[in-house]
């Protein structure tokens, strides 16, 4: 028995002194740190009724004034919206809208009269609004070449631009792709009492787009030169970085109804004045049952007319105040001691254990 014990003890000493076994065991232990052992300081608040009620009241008190200010600012925005795609079709072409819009010989000029409802202070933003136009379609969004738009060296980078990539033997199309090819080409001229209103089309695009996405050494080439014309043409002597209508159009919209900035009128318009608008109705939205609107709008500190933001703030603030009042009533009428063990399920129903 002694020999057997000695053997066992010796074996144990050998294992304890084996450096390989010891290193292997130690390697399985994670390196100690306060982060891995979750010993870092942490905030673990206890949501007592007082804290919850205070938080709801604070949110309500902050959100409701912001909502009222946003809603008031939106109400002060003066906006004129006029749909013209239907009324600008001659009576003889009411049932042949595609023939009218696709025929180069038909007169596309249309005159509209808009009445200013309130004083519109400059700058007055002119937008065109399209509906049922899906600029977010995957094939449409991919049909462009950012390398070509940005640098002259990327002129032949047209592998993503099909079917508007090359103009036969003439070489690559610049700018290529369906987005540029479908550039909006309706035009608007404004006048009040036979006095022309100039539309400033400078600085209507994002500075980041002009400076970084469209090159100052890239010029239009072979654009809209085929048999099928998609939209507006571009001046081949002006670089893409200065073609702001194109830059605005190339920033694709996320929704099928969208507005894009056409220009700015930089004079005030008095209330009840009649604005005469001469429209060249060139853009084909009739093929896909789209709609076209002309929009004139002022702006406020939150931008254009948008009641949703103010309503959302008011709704959230109102709900928080309502919950705060409800919790106060419950806390006063039906008080409950914090941490009372009598409310535990096994204490409330001891027979069911």
N, C-alpha and C positions, 0 to 999 in steps of 0.2 A: 504493500500500500504506500509505503514511504517512497519507494522507487518510482511508483506511478505518479505520486504527487510531485516528486522532484522533476519528472519529465514534463509534466503539465506546466509547472512553474517556469521551467527553462524555456519551453515553447512560447509561453506568454512573454517572457523577457525578450526573446528573439524578435517577436512581432512588434513589440513596443519600440525596439531599437532599430527596426528596419526603416531606413530613411525613405525608401520608395513608397512604402505603405503610408507613412506619415505625411509625405508631400501630397499623395493622391487624395487623402482624406481632407487635408487642409485646402486643396484647390477647389473643393466643392462648396466651400463656404463663401458667400458673397462678401465683398469688401465692405467693411463697416463705414457707413456715413449716415448723417442725420437725415439725408434725403431718402436713401433707400430704405431706412428703417422708419420712415414717416414720423420723424421726431421734430420736424420743423414747426415753428410757431404758427398757429392757425386761429382764425376767428370762428368761433362756434356759437353764434348768438342763439339765445332762447327766445323764440317768438311769443312773447307774452301779449295778452290783449292790448295793453297800452302801446307797445311798439307797433303792432299791426294797425291799430286805429290811427296812430300818428302818421304812419307811412301813407295810408290811403288819403288822409286829409292833406298831407303835403303834396301828393301827386295831383289831387283835385284842385288845390289852390294855385299850383303852378300851371297846369294844363288849361284850365278854363280861361284865364286872361290871354294866353297865347292863342287859343282857338278864336276868341272874340276879335283879337287884333288881326289874325289871318283872314277871318271871314269879312271883316270890315274893309281890309285892303283889297280883297277880291271883288267886293261889291263896288268899289270905286273905279275899277277898271272898266273902261268903255270899249265895247267890242261890237263890230259890225260883221255879220256872217251872211254871205250871199251865194246861194247855189246857182250856177249859170250853165251847167252842161246841157240841161234840157231846154231852157229858154233860148239858147244860142243856136239851136237847130232851126233852119227855115221850115216853114209849114210844109213845103213840097217834099222835104226830106224826113219828115217825122217817122216814117216807116222804113227809111233807108239810111239810118244813121251811119252805118259803116261805109256805105258808098259816098256819103257826104264827107266824112272825115279823111278818107283815103284818097279822094280825088284832089289832085293839085290845082285843078281849075276852078273849084268852087270857092266862093268868097267866105272866108272864115272870120270876117270882122263882125263884132257884136258890141252893142252899146248898152250899158246898164246904168241906172241911176240909183244912188245910195243916199239916204238921208242921215245926217249926223244926229243921233239922239241927244247927246250931251256934249259939252265942251271937251274936245280931245286935244290934250296938250302934247306937244312934240317931246320926244320922237314918237311917231306913230308907226308901228311895225306892220308891214304888209306880208301876209303869208298866203301860200296856196295850200289847200287841204285836199287830200285824195282819200277816197274810201274804197274798200274792197281791193286794195292793192297790197299784195303780200311781198313786201321787200325782205321779209325774214325767211323766205323760201330758201332751202339749203342750196340748191343749184344756182339760184340767183345770187346769193351772198358770196359764194365761192368764185363766181365768174368775174374775176378781176386779178390784176397783178400789182401788188404793192411795190415790188422791186422796180417795175417799169415806171410807176407813177413817181417814185422817189428819185430815181437816178437815170441819167442818159445811158449809162452802161447797161441798164436792164431793159433796153428797148425790145430785145428779142425774147424776153422772159414772158412768153404767152401760153405756157402749157396749161394754165388754169383758166384760160379765157374763152374756150370754145363755147359757142360757135362763132364768136366775134373775135378771132385772133389774127387772121391774115386777110389781106385784101388781094387775093390772087397773087399775081406776079409782082405786085407793087410793094410787097413786103409786109411787115407787121403793122397792125392798127395801134395807134397811140392816141388816147388811152383805150385799151382793149377790154373786152368783157361786156356782159349784158347790162350791168349797172350803168356804166357810162353810155352805152348804146341807147338806153331808154331814158336819157336825160329829158327832164320836163321842158317843154318848149312853148307853152302858152305865154303871152306877153300882155302887160297891162299898162295903160296910160291914163293918168288922172288929171282932171281939171275941175275948177270951181269958178262959175261965172265967166267961162271962156278963158280963164287964167290957168295955165298949165302948172301942175304940181310936180316938181321934180322928185324922182325916187332915187335915193342914194343907195347904190349897191356895193359900196365899199365896207369892209369890215363886217360882213354878214356871216363869215365863216369863222371857225375857231382858230385862234392864233397857232395852237399846236399843230393843227392840220396844215395850215399854210407853210409853216416853217419846217416841219419835219416829215410830213407824209407826201407832199407834192413838191417836186423839184423845180427850182428856178431855171434849170437848164434843159427841162423836158418840154417839148413843144408838140402840139397835136399833129398827127400824121396819118393820112389815109382814113380819117374819121368820117363816118357817115357818107362814104364814097361809093357804097354798093348800090344795088338795085332796090333794096329794102331799107328805108330810112326809119330808124326807131324813134328819134326825138330831135332835140336841138343840135345844131352844128356849133363848132368851136372855131375861133379865130386862130389860124395856124401861126400867126406872128406873135401871139401872147403866150408866155409860159404857163404851165398848169398851176403854178403857185399863185397866179393872179386871176385864174378863172374861177371866181368864187361861187358862181352858180353851180358849177360842176362839183366843187369841194363840198358844198352843202348837200347836194344830191347824193354824193358817194357815201355819206354817213348814213347808212341804212337804218330804217325805222324798225322798231320791235313789234309794232301792232299794225293791223291792216288799215286803220284810219290814222293818218298822221298829218302834221303840218310842217312845212319847211319855209324858212325865211326867204322872201323874195327881195326885200329892200326896206328902206326907211324913208318916211315922209317927215321932213324936219321943219315943218311949220305947224302952228296950231290951227285947228279946224273948229269954227264956231258952231254952236248948237243950231239945229234946223237948217243948216246949209246942205245943198244938194251937190253931191260929188258925181260927176259924169265919168264913167270908166269905159274906155275903149279896149276891148279884149280881142286878141287874136286867138281864136279857139282852135288850136292846132293839135293838142295832145289827145291821143286816142284812148279814152277810157270806156268807149261804147262796146268794145269787143269783149270785155270781161264784166260788164254791168257795173262799172265803177262810177263814182260821183266826184264832181269837182266843185270846190267852194273857194271864193275869194274872201279873205279875212283881214280886216283892219282892226288893230287893237293897240291900246295904250298898255303901260306896264306899271306895276307897283313894286314895293320892296321885296315881295315874294315872287315876282315875275308876272306872268299873265293871269287871266281869269281862271281861278281854280278854287271852287268852294269845298272840294273834298278835304283838303288839308285842315281847314278850320273846323269842319264838321267832325272830322276824326278826333281832333284835340278836345272838342267839346264833349263828344261821346265818351271818351276815355275818362276825362275829368269828372263828368257827371256820374258815371258808373262808380268811380272810386269814392266820391262823396256819399253816394247812396249806400255803398257797402260800409263806409265808416259809420254812418248814422245807424245802420242796422246792427252792426257789432256793438255800438254803444248801448243800444236798447237791450240787446241780449245780455250784455255784461252787467247792466244795472238791474234788469228785471229777473234774470235767472243767473245769479252769480255762481261761480264754480271755483273752489280753491285750486290754486296751481299745484300740480303734483300730488293730488289726493289719491292715495292707493285704493280707496274704496271704489273707484270707477274702473279698476282693472276687471277684465272679464271673469277671472277665476275668483275674485272677491265678490263680484255681483251675483254670481251663480255658483256658489260653493258645492251645491249638490250634484252638479253635472260634471264634477272632476272625475 
